[in-house]
Amino acid sequence: MQILIILFVISAFAFHDLVPVYRKRQWKVFGTYVSIMVLIVFVEILISLNVDIPSPAVLLEKWVTLVFGQHHE
């Protein structure tokens, strides 16, 4: 059921926002929107199939530590 809701929302978004971008031939914006929508559907399918998706928090913490250095309390 959850996948149907996501597909409905993405379809509504595509008709409302993506069609005008396509008509104006803004290919970079169009490609970005389509890529994000495909990623959303892909993740939603994985969640529906009960696939364990790792949290991005660990990777983000490593990046922040790399950029700003160690946090000392």
HUZI-V205236 format. One record per backbone hydrogen bond with DSSP energy under -0.5 kcal/mol. CO is the residue of the C=O (numbers start at 1). NH is the residue of the N-H. If there is no record, write none. Layout:
co=CO nh=NH
co=CO nh=NH
This chain:
co=1 nh=5
co=2 nh=6
co=3 nh=7
co=4 nh=8
co=5 nh=9
co=6 nh=10
co=7 nh=11
co=8 nh=12
co=9 nh=13
co=10 nh=14
co=11 nh=15
co=12 nh=16
co=13 nh=17
co=13 nh=18
co=14 nh=18
co=14 nh=19
co=17 nh=21
co=18 nh=22
co=19 nh=23
co=20 nh=24
co=21 nh=26
co=22 nh=25
co=25 nh=27
co=26 nh=30
co=27 nh=31
co=28 nh=32
co=29 nh=33
co=30 nh=34
co=31 nh=35
co=32 nh=36
co=33 nh=37
co=34 nh=38
co=35 nh=39
co=36 nh=40
co=37 nh=41
co=38 nh=42
co=39 nh=43
co=40 nh=44
co=41 nh=45
co=42 nh=46
co=43 nh=47
co=44 nh=48
co=45 nh=49
co=46 nh=51
co=47 nh=50
co=51 nh=53
co=52 nh=54
co=55 nh=58
co=56 nh=60
co=57 nh=61
co=58 nh=62
co=59 nh=63
co=60 nh=64
co=61 nh=65
co=62 nh=66
co=63 nh=67
co=64 nh=68
co=65 nh=69
co=70 nh=72
